[in-house]
Each structure stands twice: as C-alpha cells, then as structure tokens.
Amino acid sequence: MTLAAATSLALDTPVQVLDLPGGPLDLTRHLAVMAIVNRTPDSFYDRGATFALDAAVAAGVAAVEAGAELVDVGGVKFAPGPSVPVEEEIARVVPVVRELAPLTRVSVDTFQPEVARAAIEAGAAVINDTTGLHDPAMATVVAQGGAGLVIAHSLAAPRTQHPLPHYADVIGDVARFLTARRDLALDHGVPAERIVLDPGHDLNKSTRQTLELTRRLGKLAALGSPMLVALSNKDFVGEALGRERGERLPGSLAAAVYCALHGARIVRVHNVRETVDALRMVEAILGWREPAYQLHNTRPEGNV
C-alpha cells in the first residue's frame, strides 16, 4: 500500500468512540498511547523494575504526565512460565488500579475472569485479554462490569508455548479469529462500542509472520472496531534490525507510525513520551491537530 493510500485509509476510518467508564475516548481523528506497567518480577522488558507497588504507581503517574491516556497494568507476563495463583495476581494489580484510576483510564492485562472482576470493582476501565477470550467467562465479567475489552489474537493456551506457528494466510487467519471472538463478546453482552481488537504482534507468530501482519494491517482496520497494536520493543523489531532489547526504540517508533497510518488507533508502549511525540506528529501531518505553536516564516522580519 502506498503512503497516499495509507493516509486515505487513516482518514476514512469510520467514527470510533470507545464508551468507557469515566468518559468516552474519541479515536476518530486521534491516536492514543497506552502505557505498560508490569507488576511482575520477570517481565521481558523491565525485568521487574516496577514490581514494587510504589514503583508501579510512580511509573503509571509518570506515564500519564508524559501523555498516556490509558495505563495497562499486568500482574502476569504473557510468555510461558510457572502459574501465578489468582489471589496473587489480584494482590499485584488491584492496589495499582486503585491508585491510578482517579488519574486516568486503567487497563488490566489478564486472562483470568476473577482478576478482571476484582480489577473492574477497583476502578479498571478496560480489560486487556491477550488470550483472545480463551475463557469465554471473561466476556461475561466484562459485560457485567461495564468495562471496555481488548481482544488480542493468540493461539496457544495461556502461558504455554506454540512452537512453529503456521498460518495459511496470516492476515486472513487473524481477521477470522478476531471476528469470531468479537462475535462471542457481543453474544455475551459486551457492546460493540466497548470492544478493541489487537492483532497480537509476536504472539504465537514468527518475525516474518508479524512483519507480514504489520504490512497488511489495513485489512484488520476494515473490521470496523478500534485497533490496538502492542509492538513496543518486541522480538520482531529486534530480529528485523539486529538490535538487542534496549536498542529497539527507533524500530518500535517506526512500526508504531506505520501502524497508525494503516488504521491503528491505540499503541501500547514502554517508551511513552517518545511515542506520544511520534503519534502527535502523525496527527499534525494528517491535519487532525493544530501545531503547538507557529513562528517559522510567520513574521515579516527575522525569520530563518
């Protein structure tokens, strides 16, 4: 797809307003950043830097100050590993939700319906299920709680490996999965205006599959729901560029901008300020926002 076609797609995307507790999030001509706060001792990016409660809350506050409009709190990482008891996961995420909910829209990254229920009761506005409603009870909990729902594409059972994933057509397979899981959510009472779709960059996908998914992302935007992309510092960026975990910010920003031009509306990231600037620049180029100020060549004298 050409840049002109991508821009047309971004401009022609239907009205997308998420109806969330605490107020709507209008994504019609706006790109939002979701900040990542991990209350896990073994997250792939920060290696437990925000595992302590005060560190997690401070990270969330800093993210809001840097321009994040949602903060995604996770108590269990996606990657395979030992199980975490539901009670422990609740103890990790709920205190952070309580602290941050008065400041911003809080999302909770969980595949456990019990955790989702406790998080919503504590003030969470969104549940981010990276297993794509592996447990359909999650949809019922979200519907009853009135929260928003992010449905991500992934194939494996929660926290298990899916070796050598194969797709007959990665974009078609992902589109069919997301459509079916959205229908499941709707059947369980989650309103369409509270559903977000996530193609699942790197989730049970090789780097080549994730790159193809990204390249053809516009086909998923055509499904009609707001789209979230979670690509920050992931392995497909590192493998595409030959960069280690701490050297993937430029590649992550490039991928975020590409996805925004192909229909994504929410970008889930570790590096908030840099991503906010990149997306605000996209909005300015598309004519969705005015410049912060104008001085260059606007005065009769003294311009350079």
C-alpha positions in Angstrom: 0.0 0.0 0.0 1.3 3.4 -0.9 1.7 6.2 1.7 -1.2 8.1 0.0 -3.4 5.1 0.2 -2.5 4.6 3.9 -3.3 8.2 4.6 -6.6 7.9 2.9 -7.3 4.8 4.9 -6.5 6.5 8.2 -8.7 9.5 7.3 -11.6 7.3 6.0 -11.8 5.0 9.1 -15.4 5.1 10.5 -16.2 7.1 13.6 -14.5 5.2 16.5 -15.5 6.3 20.0 -14.9 4.0 22.9 -17.6 4.1 25.6 -15.5 3.6 28.7 -16.2 4.1 32.4 -15.1 7.6 33.3 -15.8 9.0 29.9 -15.6 8.3 26.2 -12.3 8.0 24.2 -12.8 9.5 20.8 -10.4 7.9 18.3 -12.0 9.2 15.1 -9.2 11.6 14.4 -6.9 10.8 17.4 -4.1 8.3 18.2 -3.9 7.3 21.9 -1.0 5.8 23.8 -1.4 3.0 26.3 1.5 2.8 28.8 2.7 -0.5 30.1 3.2 -1.0 33.9 4.2 -4.5 34.8 3.8 -5.7 38.4 5.8 -8.8 37.6 9.3 -9.8 38.7 10.1 -11.3 35.3 8.8 -9.1 32.5 10.8 -9.3 29.3 11.5 -5.5 29.1 11.9 -4.0 32.5 13.0 -7.2 34.4 10.9 -6.4 37.4 11.8 -2.6 37.7 8.1 -1.8 38.5 7.3 -4.9 40.6 7.2 -3.0 43.9 3.9 -1.2 44.5 5.3 2.3 44.9 7.4 1.8 41.7 4.4 0.6 39.7 2.3 3.5 40.8 5.1 6.0 40.2 5.5 4.6 36.7 1.8 5.0 36.0 1.8 8.6 37.2 4.8 9.4 35.1 3.2 7.8 32.1 0.1 10.0 32.5 2.3 13.1 32.8 4.1 12.1 29.6 0.8 11.9 27.7 -0.5 8.4 28.1 -4.3 8.2 28.0 -4.5 4.6 29.3 -2.2 2.7 31.6 -2.2 -1.1 31.2 -1.3 -2.9 34.5 -0.2 -6.5 34.3 0.4 -9.0 37.1 1.4 -12.0 35.0 3.6 -11.9 31.8 2.3 -13.5 28.6 5.3 -15.7 28.0 5.3 -19.3 29.2 6.2 -19.9 32.8 5.0 -21.1 36.2 1.4 -20.4 37.0 0.6 -17.5 39.3 -2.3 -18.0 41.7 -5.3 -15.9 41.0 -5.1 -14.4 44.5 -1.5 -13.4 43.9 -2.4 -11.8 40.6 -5.2 -9.8 42.2 -2.9 -8.7 45.0 -0.4 -7.4 42.4 -2.8 -5.4 40.2 -5.7 -4.2 42.3 -3.7 -1.8 44.5 -2.2 -0.2 41.4 -5.7 0.1 39.9 -7.0 1.8 43.0 -4.1 4.3 43.0 -4.3 5.2 39.3 -8.0 5.0 38.5 -8.7 8.6 39.8 -6.0 9.9 37.4 -6.6 8.0 34.1 -8.2 5.1 32.4 -6.7 2.0 33.8 -6.5 -1.2 31.8 -5.6 -4.6 33.3 -3.8 -7.2 31.3 -5.2 -10.5 32.4 -6.8 -13.7 31.1 -8.4 -14.6 34.4 -12.1 -13.7 34.8 -11.7 -13.5 38.6 -8.9 -11.0 38.3 -10.9 -9.0 35.8 -13.8 -8.8 38.1 -11.7 -7.6 41.0 -9.9 -5.0 38.8 -13.2 -3.6 37.5 -14.6 -3.3 41.0 -11.4 -1.4 41.9 -11.9 1.0 39.1 -10.4 -0.5 35.9 -11.9 0.9 32.7 -10.6 -1.8 30.3 -9.7 -5.5 30.4 -6.9 -6.5 28.0 -7.2 -10.2 27.3 -4.1 -11.2 25.4 -5.5 -14.8 25.0 -8.4 -13.6 22.9 -11.2 -14.7 25.3 -9.7 -18.2 25.8 -12.1 -18.4 28.7 -15.5 -17.1 27.4 -16.4 -16.3 31.0 -14.2 -13.2 30.6 -16.7 -11.7 28.2 -19.5 -12.1 30.8 -17.4 -10.5 33.5 -16.6 -7.5 31.3 -20.2 -7.1 30.2 -21.5 -7.2 33.7 -18.8 -4.7 34.9 -19.4 -2.2 32.1 -15.7 -2.1 31.1 -14.0 -2.0 27.7 -12.5 -5.1 26.3 -9.3 -5.6 24.2 -9.4 -8.9 22.3 -5.9 -10.0 21.1 -5.1 -12.7 18.7 -3.1 -15.6 20.1 -3.3 -19.3 19.5 -1.8 -21.1 22.5 -3.5 -21.8 25.8 -2.5 -19.1 28.4 1.2 -19.1 29.3 2.0 -22.1 27.1 4.3 -22.4 24.1 3.0 -22.7 20.5 6.1 -24.0 18.6 6.5 -23.2 14.9 3.1 -21.5 14.4 1.7 -21.9 10.9 -0.9 -19.8 9.1 -2.4 -20.5 5.7 -2.8 -16.7 5.4 -1.7 -14.8 8.5 -3.9 -11.7 7.9 -6.9 -13.8 6.9 -6.5 -16.2 9.8 -6.1 -13.3 12.3 -9.1 -11.5 10.9 -11.3 -14.6 11.2 -10.2 -15.2 14.7 -10.8 -11.6 15.8 -14.2 -11.5 14.1 -15.3 -14.8 15.8 -14.1 -13.6 19.2 -15.7 -10.3 18.8 -19.0 -12.1 18.0 -18.5 -14.1 21.2 -18.1 -10.9 23.2 -21.2 -9.4 21.6 -23.2 -12.5 22.3 -22.1 -12.3 26.0 -23.4 -8.7 26.2 -20.3 -6.6 25.6 -21.4 -3.6 23.5 -19.6 -3.0 20.2 -18.6 0.4 21.3 -16.5 -1.1 24.1 -14.5 -3.6 22.0 -11.0 -3.1 20.8 -9.1 -5.6 18.5 -5.4 -6.4 18.8 -3.7 -8.4 16.0 -1.2 -9.7 18.5 2.2 -8.8 17.2 4.7 -11.6 18.1 2.0 -13.6 20.0 2.4 -17.1 18.6 3.9 -15.6 15.5 7.4 -15.6 13.9 9.1 -12.4 12.9 8.3 -12.9 9.3 4.6 -13.6 10.2 4.5 -10.5 12.3 6.1 -8.3 9.6 3.5 -9.6 7.1 0.7 -8.9 9.6 2.0 -5.4 10.0 2.4 -4.8 6.3 -1.2 -5.8 5.7 -2.7 -4.2 8.8 -5.2 -2.1 6.9 -7.3 -5.2 6.3 -7.8 -5.6 10.0 -8.8 -1.9 10.4 -11.6 -2.6 7.9 -13.2 -4.9 10.5 -14.6 -1.7 12.0 -13.6 -1.9 15.7 -10.8 0.4 17.0 -7.5 -1.4 16.7 -4.7 -1.5 19.3 -1.2 -2.6 18.4 1.3 -3.8 21.1 4.7 -3.8 19.4 6.9 -1.9 21.7 10.5 -3.4 21.9 9.3 -6.8 20.7 11.4 -9.5 19.2 10.2 -8.9 15.6 11.7 -5.4 15.9 15.0 -6.7 17.3 15.2 -9.5 14.8 14.3 -7.3 11.8 17.1 -4.8 12.8 19.6 -7.0 14.7 19.0 -5.0 17.9 19.0 -6.1 21.5 16.2 -5.3 23.9 17.5 -1.9 25.0 18.2 -0.8 21.4 14.7 -1.2 19.8 13.1 2.2 20.4 13.7 3.7 16.9 12.4 0.5 15.3 9.4 0.5 17.7 8.6 4.1 16.8 8.8 3.4 13.1 6.4 0.4 13.5 4.0 2.5 15.6 3.9 5.2 12.9 3.4 2.7 10.1 0.5 1.0 12.1 -1.1 4.4 12.8 -1.1 5.2 9.1 -2.7 1.8 8.4 -5.6 2.2 10.9 -4.3 1.5 14.4 -5.7 3.9 17.0 -4.1 2.8 20.2 -0.4 2.0 20.6 0.7 0.0 23.8 4.2 1.0 24.7 7.0 1.2 27.2 8.5 4.5 26.0 5.6 6.8 26.4 7.0 10.3 25.8 8.8 9.4 22.6 5.7 7.5 21.2 3.3 10.4 22.2 5.5 12.8 20.2 5.7 10.4 17.2 1.9 10.0 17.1 1.2 13.7 17.7 3.4 14.4 14.7 1.3 11.9 12.6 -1.8 13.7 13.7 -0.4 17.1 12.7 0.7 15.8 9.3 -2.8 14.3 8.7 -4.4 17.6 9.7 -6.0 16.1 12.8 -4.4 18.6 15.2 -3.0 22.1 15.1 0.7 22.8 15.7 1.6 23.5 19.3 2.7 26.9 18.1 3.7 28.7 14.8 6.6 31.0 14.5 8.6 29.8 11.5 8.0 32.2 8.5 5.1 33.8 10.2 6.8 37.2 10.8 7.7 39.8 8.3 11.2 40.1 9.6 13.7 38.0 11.4 12.8 34.5 10.2 15.3 31.9 9.2 
